[in-house]
Structures are given as structure tokens and as C-alpha cells.
Amino acid sequence: MTPITAPDTDAKRAYNIAHRSVRNVIERLNGVLKTRFRCLLKHRVLHYSPPVAAKIVNSCAVLHNMCILHGDQALIDDVPEDEYVQDEHDQQQLQNGHERYQGEQVRTRIVRMYFN
């Protein structure tokens, strides 16, 4: 999901605020996982299909939580900020054509359902 450019309603502004908040949490989580599991840093490109990549990230999250459960807090507080802040270049890489249109339609439904 992406933020709405130039939101012109309270609902769209509320969506952008929620989006920014969730994005910060996710970027922090990505930084923690990349610090613990260096394989996630490799070339910053998707080497697997999205479903397989999702399983890999889920597995890393489960293993990370198991480490915390068993008292291994290593690296959690030592994540450098540049590990979890997304590059502007990454942010600009949006789909074109039909996929982008579909994504915008989903975002519009989310705004209507949860922010009106």
C-alpha cells in the first residue's frame, strides 16, 4: 500500500496517518530481521516468487520470536537506523498499468471501509 498523494478529505488524511504509523513499525521490524538474518539483505531484490518470499520472512519472524522467548535479545537494540529506513528509490518503484490501478482501487475501498 502507498500513501495518498494530496489527500483532500479527512478520511484520506486519516488513512495517510495510519499508513505512516504502520510503515514505521514495519520498517523497524525489517531492520531487526535483516540484522539478525543477514540473508535478507542480499542485493535488495526479490530472489523468489512473492509467496515463497513471504514464507521466508514469516519463518525469520518466527525464529526471531523464538530467540526472544528463550532470552536471546542480541541485536534488537543495536539496529542502525539506516537498516530500517527505506530508500526513496524503493518508495518510487510502483507498479504500472493494471496492477497499479487495482492497488489504488483496494486502497480506496480501505479508506471507505475504515476511515469514513
A tleap script that builds the chain and sets N, CA, C and O, in Angstrom:
source leaprc.protein.ff14SB
mol = sequence {
  NMET THR PRO ILE THR ALA PRO ASP THR ASP
  ALA LYS ARG ALA TYR ASN ILE ALA HIE ARG
  SER VAL ARG ASN VAL ILE GLU ARG LEU ASN
  GLY VAL LEU LYS THR ARG PHE ARG CYS LEU
  LEU LYS HIE ARG VAL LEU HIE TYR SER PRO
  PRO VAL ALA ALA LYS ILE VAL ASN SER CYS
  ALA VAL LEU HIE ASN MET CYS ILE LEU HIE
  GLY ASP GLN ALA LEU ILE ASP ASP VAL PRO
  GLU ASP GLU TYR VAL GLN ASP GLU HIE ASP
  GLN GLN GLN LEU GLN ASN GLY HIE GLU ARG
  TYR GLN GLY GLU GLN VAL ARG THR ARG ILE
  VAL ARG MET TYR PHE CASN
}
set mol.1.N position { 0.844 -1.170 0.000 }
set mol.1.CA position { 0.000 0.000 0.000 }
set mol.1.C position { 0.894 1.239 0.000 }
set mol.1.O position { 2.014 1.229 0.511 }
set mol.2.N position { 0.370 2.274 -0.576 }
set mol.2.CA position { 1.105 3.534 -0.648 }
set mol.2.C position { 0.246 4.647 -0.050 }
set mol.2.O position { -0.978 4.527 0.011 }
set mol.3.N position { 0.891 5.729 0.390 }
set mol.3.CA position { 0.103 6.855 0.888 }
set mol.3.C position { -0.629 7.540 -0.263 }
set mol.3.O position { -0.283 7.371 -1.432 }
set mol.4.N position { -1.635 8.308 0.095 }
set mol.4.CA position { -2.403 9.052 -0.900 }
set mol.4.C position { -1.723 10.406 -1.107 }
set mol.4.O position { -1.486 11.147 -0.152 }
set mol.5.N position { -1.418 10.713 -2.353 }
set mol.5.CA position { -0.810 11.994 -2.682 }
set mol.5.C position { -1.883 13.078 -2.606 }
set mol.5.O position { -2.961 12.929 -3.183 }
set mol.6.N position { -1.594 14.152 -1.906 }
set mol.6.CA position { -2.509 15.292 -1.763 }
set mol.6.C position { -3.900 14.859 -1.308 }
set mol.6.O position { -4.871 15.047 -2.041 }
set mol.7.N position { -4.012 14.284 -0.111 }
set mol.7.CA position { -5.329 13.853 0.374 }
set mol.7.C position { -6.266 15.050 0.541 }
set mol.7.O position { -5.892 16.069 1.122 }
set mol.8.N position { -7.481 14.913 0.026 }
set mol.8.CA position { -8.404 16.051 0.038 }
set mol.8.C position { -9.616 15.846 0.948 }
set mol.8.O position { -10.540 16.660 0.940 }
set mol.9.N position { -9.618 14.765 1.732 }
set mol.9.CA position { -10.702 14.539 2.691 }
set mol.9.C position { -10.102 14.123 4.029 }
set mol.9.O position { -8.945 13.711 4.104 }
set mol.10.N position { -10.908 14.238 5.085 }
set mol.10.CA position { -10.448 13.797 6.405 }
set mol.10.C position { -10.144 12.301 6.403 }
set mol.10.O position { -9.185 11.858 7.035 }
set mol.11.N position { -10.963 11.523 5.689 }
set mol.11.CA position { -10.744 10.076 5.634 }
set mol.11.C position { -9.403 9.752 4.987 }
set mol.11.O position { -8.676 8.885 5.472 }
set mol.12.N position { -9.073 10.430 3.915 }
set mol.12.CA position { -7.795 10.192 3.231 }
set mol.12.C position { -6.621 10.630 4.099 }
set mol.12.O position { -5.578 9.976 4.122 }
set mol.13.N position { -6.798 11.739 4.812 }
set mol.13.CA position { -5.732 12.186 5.718 }
set mol.13.C position { -5.546 11.186 6.862 }
set mol.13.O position { -4.416 10.898 7.258 }
set mol.14.N position { -6.651 10.659 7.392 }
set mol.14.CA position { -6.570 9.661 8.466 }
set mol.14.C position { -5.877 8.393 7.965 }
set mol.14.O position { -5.075 7.793 8.680 }
set mol.15.N position { -6.191 7.993 6.735 }
set mol.15.CA position { -5.518 6.834 6.136 }
set mol.15.C position { -4.013 7.081 6.069 }
set mol.15.O position { -3.228 6.205 6.432 }
set mol.16.N position { -3.602 8.263 5.610 }
set mol.16.CA position { -2.173 8.567 5.499 }
set mol.16.C position { -1.482 8.535 6.857 }
set mol.16.O position { -0.348 8.068 6.963 }
set mol.17.N position { -2.153 9.025 7.894 }
set mol.17.CA position { -1.573 8.989 9.241 }
set mol.17.C position { -1.398 7.544 9.690 }
set mol.17.O position { -0.346 7.175 10.213 }
set mol.18.N position { -2.432 6.723 9.487 }
set mol.18.CA position { -2.342 5.307 9.861 }
set mol.18.C position { -1.269 4.600 9.034 }
set mol.18.O position { -0.511 3.787 9.562 }
set mol.19.N position { -1.205 4.909 7.750 }
set mol.19.CA position { -0.202 4.300 6.865 }
set mol.19.C position { 1.207 4.615 7.354 }
set mol.19.O position { 2.058 3.729 7.421 }
set mol.20.N position { 1.448 5.870 7.693 }
set mol.20.CA position { 2.773 6.289 8.168 }
set mol.20.C position { 3.141 5.559 9.461 }
set mol.20.O position { 4.280 5.125 9.627 }
set mol.21.N position { 2.186 5.427 10.364 }
set mol.21.CA position { 2.433 4.756 11.640 }
set mol.21.C position { 2.783 3.283 11.435 }
set mol.21.O position { 3.755 2.781 11.999 }
set mol.22.N position { 1.988 2.605 10.628 }
set mol.22.CA position { 2.227 1.182 10.367 }
set mol.22.C position { 3.535 0.993 9.611 }
set mol.22.O position { 4.289 0.062 9.892 }
set mol.23.N position { 3.801 1.859 8.669 }
set mol.23.CA position { 5.033 1.753 7.887 }
set mol.23.C position { 6.266 1.868 8.783 }
set mol.23.O position { 7.239 1.138 8.591 }
set mol.24.N position { 6.234 2.776 9.758 }
set mol.24.CA position { 7.365 2.915 10.676 }
set mol.24.C position { 7.604 1.633 11.452 }
set mol.24.O position { 8.750 1.222 11.634 }
set mol.25.N position { 6.535 0.999 11.909 }
set mol.25.CA position { 6.661 -0.264 12.646 }
set mol.25.C position { 7.240 -1.344 11.738 }
set mol.25.O position { 8.133 -2.086 12.146 }
set mol.26.N position { 6.740 -1.434 10.525 }
set mol.26.CA position { 7.204 -2.466 9.591 }
set mol.26.C position { 8.665 -2.240 9.208 }
set mol.26.O position { 9.429 -3.200 9.106 }
set mol.27.N position { 9.061 -0.996 8.995 }
set mol.27.CA position { 10.457 -0.719 8.656 }
set mol.27.C position { 11.379 -1.081 9.814 }
set mol.27.O position { 12.480 -1.587 9.600 }
set mol.28.N position { 10.934 -0.823 11.034 }
set mol.28.CA position { 11.726 -1.202 12.214 }
set mol.28.C position { 11.859 -2.726 12.276 }
set mol.28.O position { 12.945 -3.253 12.516 }
set mol.29.N position { 10.751 -3.424 12.059 }
set mol.29.CA position { 10.778 -4.889 12.060 }
set mol.29.C position { 11.715 -5.410 10.974 }
set mol.29.O position { 12.504 -6.323 11.220 }
set mol.30.N position { 11.634 -4.838 9.778 }
set mol.30.CA position { 12.530 -5.264 8.697 }
set mol.30.C position { 13.989 -5.071 9.088 }
set mol.30.O position { 14.829 -5.921 8.791 }
set mol.31.N position { 14.293 -3.966 9.748 }
set mol.31.CA position { 15.664 -3.722 10.198 }
set mol.31.C position { 16.126 -4.755 11.198 }
set mol.31.O position { 17.254 -5.242 11.122 }
set mol.32.N position { 15.251 -5.095 12.146 }
set mol.32.CA position { 15.592 -6.109 13.149 }
set mol.32.C position { 15.825 -7.455 12.472 }
set mol.32.O position { 16.805 -8.140 12.766 }
set mol.33.N position { 14.927 -7.835 11.569 }
set mol.33.CA position { 15.080 -9.128 10.892 }
set mol.33.C position { 16.323 -9.152 10.001 }
set mol.33.O position { 17.019 -10.166 9.952 }
set mol.34.N position { 16.613 -8.059 9.299 }
set mol.34.CA position { 17.800 -8.009 8.443 }
set mol.34.C position { 19.081 -8.050 9.262 }
set mol.34.O position { 20.095 -8.574 8.802 }
set mol.35.N position { 19.044 -7.503 10.467 }
set mol.35.CA position { 20.220 -7.546 11.328 }
set mol.35.C position { 20.458 -8.959 11.837 }
set mol.35.O position { 21.596 -9.425 11.879 }
set mol.36.N position { 19.399 -9.630 12.220 }
set mol.36.CA position { 19.530 -10.990 12.754 }
set mol.36.C position { 19.759 -12.008 11.637 }
set mol.36.O position { 20.547 -12.940 11.801 }
set mol.37.N position { 19.086 -11.839 10.517 }
set mol.37.CA position { 19.163 -12.788 9.402 }
set mol.37.C position { 19.742 -12.063 8.194 }
set mol.37.O position { 19.003 -11.524 7.369 }
set mol.38.N position { 21.057 -12.052 8.096 }
set mol.38.CA position { 21.752 -11.284 7.066 }
set mol.38.C position { 21.379 -11.719 5.647 }
set mol.38.O position { 21.565 -10.960 4.697 }
set mol.39.N position { 20.856 -12.931 5.503 }
set mol.39.CA position { 20.454 -13.395 4.168 }
set mol.39.C position { 19.353 -12.517 3.577 }
set mol.39.O position { 19.178 -12.486 2.359 }
set mol.40.N position { 18.614 -11.809 4.416 }
set mol.40.CA position { 17.549 -10.937 3.923 }
set mol.40.C position { 18.090 -9.663 3.286 }
set mol.40.O position { 17.346 -8.942 2.621 }
set mol.41.N position { 19.367 -9.378 3.479 }
set mol.41.CA position { 19.972 -8.169 2.914 }
set mol.41.C position { 20.439 -8.352 1.474 }
set mol.41.O position { 20.645 -7.366 0.766 }
set mol.42.N position { 20.606 -9.564 1.041 }
set mol.42.CA position { 21.251 -9.881 -0.229 }
set mol.42.C position { 20.678 -9.108 -1.413 }
set mol.42.O position { 19.551 -9.367 -1.837 }
set mol.43.N position { 21.424 -8.187 -1.934 }
set mol.43.CA position { 21.154 -7.447 -3.171 }
set mol.43.C position { 19.850 -6.657 -3.187 }
set mol.43.O position { 19.545 -6.017 -4.194 }
set mol.44.N position { 19.083 -6.677 -2.126 }
set mol.44.CA position { 17.833 -5.915 -2.029 }
set mol.44.C position { 16.901 -6.146 -3.205 }
set mol.44.O position { 16.188 -5.232 -3.621 }
set mol.45.N position { 16.899 -7.357 -3.743 }
set mol.45.CA position { 15.950 -7.719 -4.794 }
set mol.45.C position { 15.260 -9.008 -4.387 }
set mol.45.O position { 15.768 -9.758 -3.554 }
set mol.46.N position { 14.114 -9.259 -4.971 }
set mol.46.CA position { 13.346 -10.458 -4.670 }
set mol.46.C position { 13.891 -11.622 -5.493 }
set mol.46.O position { 13.775 -11.634 -6.719 }
set mol.47.N position { 14.489 -12.602 -4.808 }
set mol.47.CA position { 15.066 -13.756 -5.495 }
set mol.47.C position { 14.076 -14.900 -5.643 }
set mol.47.O position { 14.367 -15.885 -6.321 }
set mol.48.N position { 12.927 -14.784 -5.025 }
set mol.48.CA position { 11.927 -15.848 -5.035 }
set mol.48.C position { 10.580 -15.254 -5.404 }
set mol.48.O position { 10.397 -14.037 -5.385 }
set mol.49.N position { 9.646 -16.121 -5.735 }
set mol.49.CA position { 8.293 -15.636 -6.017 }
set mol.49.C position { 7.730 -15.001 -4.746 }
set mol.49.O position { 8.149 -15.363 -3.647 }
set mol.50.N position { 6.802 -14.073 -4.872 }
set mol.50.CA position { 6.248 -13.438 -3.666 }
set mol.50.C position { 5.729 -14.418 -2.609 }
set mol.50.O position { 5.967 -14.183 -1.424 }
set mol.51.N position { 5.031 -15.509 -2.972 }
set mol.51.CA position { 4.590 -16.441 -1.922 }
set mol.51.C position { 5.754 -17.106 -1.178 }
set mol.51.O position { 5.686 -17.289 0.038 }
set mol.52.N position { 6.813 -17.465 -1.894 }
set mol.52.CA position { 7.979 -18.084 -1.246 }
set mol.52.C position { 8.704 -17.046 -0.393 }
set mol.52.O position { 9.123 -17.349 0.724 }
set mol.53.N position { 8.854 -15.836 -0.904 }
set mol.53.CA position { 9.498 -14.769 -0.128 }
set mol.53.C position { 8.722 -14.502 1.155 }
set mol.53.O position { 9.322 -14.286 2.208 }
set mol.54.N position { 7.394 -14.514 1.077 }
set mol.54.CA position { 6.567 -14.305 2.276 }
set mol.54.C position { 6.806 -15.410 3.298 }
set mol.54.O position { 6.868 -15.141 4.498 }
set mol.55.N position { 6.940 -16.650 2.833 }
set mol.55.CA position { 7.215 -17.767 3.752 }
set mol.55.C position { 8.582 -17.606 4.413 }
set mol.55.O position { 8.737 -17.907 5.596 }
set mol.56.N position { 9.560 -17.139 3.667 }
set mol.56.CA position { 10.900 -16.929 4.225 }
set mol.56.C position { 10.849 -15.861 5.314 }
set mol.56.O position { 11.402 -16.050 6.397 }
set mol.57.N position { 10.189 -14.747 5.029 }
set mol.57.CA position { 10.096 -13.665 6.017 }
set mol.57.C position { 9.309 -14.133 7.234 }
set mol.57.O position { 9.703 -13.849 8.365 }
set mol.58.N position { 8.199 -14.849 7.023 }
set mol.58.CA position { 7.431 -15.395 8.154 }
set mol.58.C position { 8.291 -16.323 8.994 }
set mol.58.O position { 8.249 -16.270 10.223 }
set mol.59.N position { 9.065 -17.167 8.343 }
set mol.59.CA position { 9.943 -18.092 9.072 }
set mol.59.C position { 10.973 -17.328 9.896 }
set mol.59.O position { 11.243 -17.684 11.043 }
set mol.60.N position { 11.547 -16.281 9.313 }
set mol.60.CA position { 12.510 -15.457 10.058 }
set mol.60.C position { 11.838 -14.803 11.261 }
set mol.60.O position { 12.434 -14.718 12.335 }
set mol.61.N position { 10.603 -14.341 11.087 }
set mol.61.CA position { 9.877 -13.717 12.202 }
set mol.61.C position { 9.620 -14.728 13.315 }
set mol.61.O position { 9.769 -14.405 14.493 }
set mol.62.N position { 9.236 -15.947 12.949 }
set mol.62.CA position { 9.003 -16.993 13.952 }
set mol.62.C position { 10.300 -17.308 14.688 }
set mol.62.O position { 10.312 -17.379 15.917 }
set mol.63.N position { 11.380 -17.494 13.956 }
set mol.63.CA position { 12.673 -17.780 14.590 }
set mol.63.C position { 13.116 -16.627 15.485 }
set mol.63.O position { 13.649 -16.858 16.570 }
set mol.64.N position { 12.905 -15.407 15.050 }
set mol.64.CA position { 13.242 -14.231 15.854 }
set mol.64.C position { 12.445 -14.243 17.163 }
set mol.64.O position { 13.000 -14.010 18.237 }
set mol.65.N position { 11.141 -14.517 17.063 }
set mol.65.CA position { 10.308 -14.566 18.268 }
set mol.65.C position { 10.735 -15.694 19.198 }
set mol.65.O position { 10.680 -15.546 20.419 }
set mol.66.N position { 11.160 -16.818 18.631 }
set mol.66.CA position { 11.664 -17.921 19.460 }
set mol.66.C position { 12.936 -17.497 20.190 }
set mol.66.O position { 13.127 -17.836 21.357 }
set mol.67.N position { 13.801 -16.758 19.505 }
set mol.67.CA position { 15.023 -16.255 20.150 }
set mol.67.C position { 14.665 -15.362 21.336 }
set mol.67.O position { 15.246 -15.492 22.414 }
set mol.68.N position { 13.717 -14.466 21.135 }
set mol.68.CA position { 13.298 -13.575 22.223 }
set mol.68.C position { 12.703 -14.387 23.369 }
set mol.68.O position { 13.013 -14.139 24.535 }
set mol.69.N position { 11.853 -15.352 23.044 }
set mol.69.CA position { 11.211 -16.199 24.052 }
set mol.69.C position { 12.241 -16.918 24.911 }
set mol.69.O position { 12.020 -17.140 26.101 }
set mol.70.N position { 13.360 -17.280 24.306 }
set mol.70.CA position { 14.405 -18.011 25.023 }
set mol.70.C position { 15.518 -17.091 25.532 }
set mol.70.O position { 16.606 -17.553 25.877 }
set mol.71.N position { 15.236 -15.790 25.575 }
set mol.71.CA position { 16.150 -14.856 26.218 }
set mol.71.C position { 17.254 -14.290 25.358 }
set mol.71.O position { 18.125 -13.592 25.877 }
set mol.72.N position { 17.259 -14.559 24.066 }
set mol.72.CA position { 18.296 -14.019 23.188 }
set mol.72.C position { 17.839 -12.672 22.640 }
set mol.72.O position { 17.121 -12.614 21.641 }
set mol.73.N position { 18.252 -11.601 23.289 }
set mol.73.CA position { 17.880 -10.251 22.872 }
set mol.73.C position { 18.956 -9.623 21.987 }
set mol.73.O position { 18.857 -8.449 21.631 }
set mol.74.N position { 19.972 -10.390 21.635 }
set mol.74.CA position { 21.087 -9.860 20.847 }
set mol.74.C position { 20.577 -9.158 19.602 }
set mol.74.O position { 19.651 -9.625 18.939 }
set mol.75.N position { 21.186 -8.050 19.306 }
set mol.75.CA position { 20.967 -7.279 18.084 }
set mol.75.C position { 19.706 -6.428 18.073 }
set mol.75.O position { 19.626 -5.491 17.278 }
set mol.76.N position { 18.731 -6.705 18.903 }
set mol.76.CA position { 17.461 -5.992 18.812 }
set mol.76.C position { 17.639 -4.497 19.017 }
set mol.76.O position { 17.080 -3.695 18.269 }
set mol.77.N position { 18.409 -4.122 20.019 }
set mol.77.CA position { 18.596 -2.703 20.301 }
set mol.77.C position { 19.749 -2.094 19.520 }
set mol.77.O position { 19.998 -0.892 19.614 }
set mol.78.N position { 20.453 -2.912 18.753 }
set mol.78.CA position { 21.637 -2.441 18.042 }
set mol.78.C position { 21.406 -2.252 16.548 }
set mol.78.O position { 22.365 -2.224 15.777 }
set mol.79.N position { 20.156 -2.122 16.128 }
set mol.79.CA position { 19.866 -1.983 14.708 }
set mol.79.C position { 20.134 -0.550 14.285 }
set mol.79.O position { 19.486 0.372 14.780 }
set mol.80.N position { 21.087 -0.348 13.369 }
set mol.80.CA position { 21.345 1.012 12.898 }
set mol.80.C position { 20.141 1.541 12.122 }
set mol.80.O position { 19.455 0.788 11.431 }
set mol.81.N position { 19.895 2.829 12.243 }
set mol.81.CA position { 18.711 3.414 11.613 }
set mol.81.C position { 18.676 3.174 10.115 }
set mol.81.O position { 17.600 2.971 9.553 }
set mol.82.N position { 19.831 3.194 9.453 }
set mol.82.CA position { 19.827 3.013 8.002 }
set mol.82.C position { 19.451 1.598 7.584 }
set mol.82.O position { 19.237 1.355 6.397 }
set mol.83.N position { 19.365 0.661 8.519 }
set mol.83.CA position { 18.929 -0.691 8.189 }
set mol.83.C position { 17.420 -0.766 8.024 }
set mol.83.O position { 16.922 -1.660 7.340 }
set mol.84.N position { 16.680 0.156 8.638 }
set mol.84.CA position { 15.232 0.043 8.545 }
set mol.84.C position { 14.545 1.215 7.881 }
set mol.84.O position { 13.318 1.230 7.781 }
set mol.85.N position { 15.290 2.182 7.433 }
set mol.85.CA position { 14.685 3.278 6.685 }
set mol.85.C position { 14.755 2.926 5.212 }
set mol.85.O position { 15.827 2.641 4.679 }
set mol.86.N position { 13.616 2.950 4.570 }
set mol.86.CA position { 13.551 2.560 3.172 }
set mol.86.C position { 14.063 3.685 2.282 }
set mol.86.O position { 13.787 4.858 2.534 }
set mol.87.N position { 14.801 3.329 1.254 }
set mol.87.CA position { 15.324 4.320 0.323 }
set mol.87.C position { 14.194 4.977 -0.459 }
set mol.87.O position { 13.163 4.357 -0.717 }
set mol.88.N position { 14.397 6.239 -0.835 }
set mol.88.CA position { 13.436 6.930 -1.686 }
set mol.88.C position { 13.266 6.170 -3.001 }
set mol.88.O position { 12.167 6.102 -3.552 }
set mol.89.N position { 14.373 5.597 -3.500 }
set mol.89.CA position { 14.302 4.841 -4.750 }
set mol.89.C position { 13.326 3.686 -4.614 }
set mol.89.O position { 12.521 3.455 -5.516 }
set mol.90.N position { 13.378 2.955 -3.506 }
set mol.90.CA position { 12.463 1.843 -3.285 }
set mol.90.C position { 11.025 2.335 -3.240 }
set mol.90.O position { 10.120 1.694 -3.773 }
set mol.91.N position { 10.828 3.459 -2.609 }
set mol.91.CA position { 9.491 4.011 -2.467 }
set mol.91.C position { 8.916 4.401 -3.826 }
set mol.91.O position { 7.702 4.341 -4.021 }
set mol.92.N position { 9.766 4.798 -4.759 }
set mol.92.CA position { 9.303 5.241 -6.064 }
set mol.92.C position { 8.991 4.093 -7.012 }
set mol.92.O position { 8.367 4.299 -8.053 }
set mol.93.N position { 9.420 2.881 -6.659 }
set mol.93.CA position { 9.206 1.750 -7.556 }
set mol.93.C position { 7.778 1.238 -7.409 }
set mol.93.O position { 7.514 0.331 -6.620 }
set mol.94.N position { 6.874 1.815 -8.161 }
set mol.94.CA position { 5.476 1.425 -8.125 }
set mol.94.C position { 5.143 0.659 -9.392 }
set mol.94.O position { 5.775 0.834 -10.434 }
set mol.95.N position { 4.128 -0.201 -9.276 }
set mol.95.CA position { 3.700 -0.932 -10.460 }
set mol.95.C position { 3.040 0.033 -11.434 }
set mol.95.O position { 2.560 1.097 -11.046 }
set mol.96.N position { 3.025 -0.345 -12.673 }
set mol.96.CA position { 2.371 0.455 -13.692 }
set mol.96.C position { 1.144 -0.272 -14.203 }
set mol.96.O position { 0.966 -1.466 -13.961 }
set mol.97.N position { 0.314 0.447 -14.900 }
set mol.97.CA position { -0.808 -0.141 -15.586 }
set mol.97.C position { -1.856 -0.749 -14.681 }
set mol.97.O position { -2.264 -0.161 -13.680 }
set mol.98.N position { -2.278 -1.934 -15.056 }
set mol.98.CA position { -3.403 -2.601 -14.408 }
set mol.98.C position { -3.147 -2.895 -12.932 }
set mol.98.O position { -4.041 -2.703 -12.107 }
set mol.99.N position { -1.947 -3.356 -12.584 }
set mol.99.CA position { -1.642 -3.659 -11.179 }
set mol.99.C position { -1.747 -2.409 -10.313 }
set mol.99.O position { -2.284 -2.461 -9.206 }
set mol.100.N position { -1.250 -1.320 -10.798 }
set mol.100.CA position { -1.326 -0.064 -10.040 }
set mol.100.C position { -2.782 0.355 -9.862 }
set mol.100.O position { -3.187 0.753 -8.770 }
set mol.101.N position { -3.560 0.266 -10.924 }
set mol.101.CA position { -4.980 0.618 -10.856 }
set mol.101.C position { -5.697 -0.261 -9.828 }
set mol.101.O position { -6.483 0.235 -9.021 }
set mol.102.N position { -5.420 -1.565 -9.863 }
set mol.102.CA position { -6.040 -2.476 -8.891 }
set mol.102.C position { -5.644 -2.103 -7.464 }
set mol.102.O position { -6.482 -2.120 -6.563 }
set mol.103.N position { -4.386 -1.771 -7.260 }
set mol.103.CA position { -3.928 -1.371 -5.931 }
set mol.103.C position { -4.618 -0.109 -5.450 }
set mol.103.O position { -4.986 -0.005 -4.280 }
set mol.104.N position { -4.793 0.846 -6.342 }
set mol.104.CA position { -5.481 2.085 -5.969 }
set mol.104.C position { -6.940 1.820 -5.626 }
set mol.104.O position { -7.496 2.467 -4.739 }
set mol.105.N position { -7.565 0.873 -6.323 }
set mol.105.CA position { -8.952 0.517 -6.014 }
set mol.105.C position { -9.054 -0.134 -4.635 }
set mol.105.O position { -9.982 0.153 -3.879 }
set mol.106.N position { -8.114 -0.999 -4.312 }
set mol.106.CA position { -8.093 -1.619 -2.981 }
set mol.106.C position { -7.911 -0.541 -1.918 }
set mol.106.O position { -8.609 -0.544 -0.904 }
set mol.107.N position { -6.991 0.367 -2.141 }
set mol.107.CA position { -6.747 1.452 -1.184 }
set mol.107.C position { -8.004 2.303 -0.999 }
set mol.107.O position { -8.327 2.683 0.126 }
set mol.108.N position { -8.706 2.603 -2.074 }
set mol.108.CA position { -9.948 3.380 -1.987 }
set mol.108.C position { -10.987 2.652 -1.141 }
set mol.108.O position { -11.670 3.274 -0.328 }
set mol.109.N position { -11.111 1.335 -1.327 }
set mol.109.CA position { -12.063 0.555 -0.513 }
set mol.109.C position { -11.665 0.573 0.957 }
set mol.109.O position { -12.525 0.669 1.832 }
set mol.110.N position { -10.368 0.481 1.232 }
set mol.110.CA position { -9.889 0.526 2.623 }
set mol.110.C position { -10.242 1.867 3.253 }
set mol.110.O position { -10.712 1.915 4.390 }
set mol.111.N position { -10.022 2.943 2.529 }
set mol.111.CA position { -10.353 4.277 3.056 }
set mol.111.C position { -11.846 4.359 3.351 }
set mol.111.O position { -12.240 4.846 4.410 }
set mol.112.N position { -12.681 3.888 2.426 }
set mol.112.CA position { -14.133 3.932 2.627 }
set mol.112.C position { -14.577 3.079 3.814 }
set mol.112.O position { -15.421 3.498 4.605 }
set mol.113.N position { -14.006 1.888 3.931 }
set mol.113.CA position { -14.443 0.952 4.976 }
set mol.113.C position { -13.978 1.348 6.371 }
set mol.113.O position { -14.723 1.180 7.336 }
set mol.114.N position { -12.760 1.870 6.496 }
set mol.114.CA position { -12.166 2.044 7.816 }
set mol.114.C position { -11.926 3.489 8.243 }
set mol.114.O position { -11.660 3.737 9.419 }
set mol.115.N position { -12.009 4.431 7.340 }
set mol.115.CA position { -11.637 5.800 7.692 }
set mol.115.C position { -12.751 6.820 7.472 }
set mol.115.O position { -12.542 8.007 7.718 }
set mol.116.N position { -13.910 6.399 7.023 }
set mol.116.CA position { -15.048 7.317 6.861 }
set mol.116.C position { -15.868 7.378 8.117 }
set mol.116.O position { -16.866 8.098 8.168 }
savepdb mol mol.pdb
quit
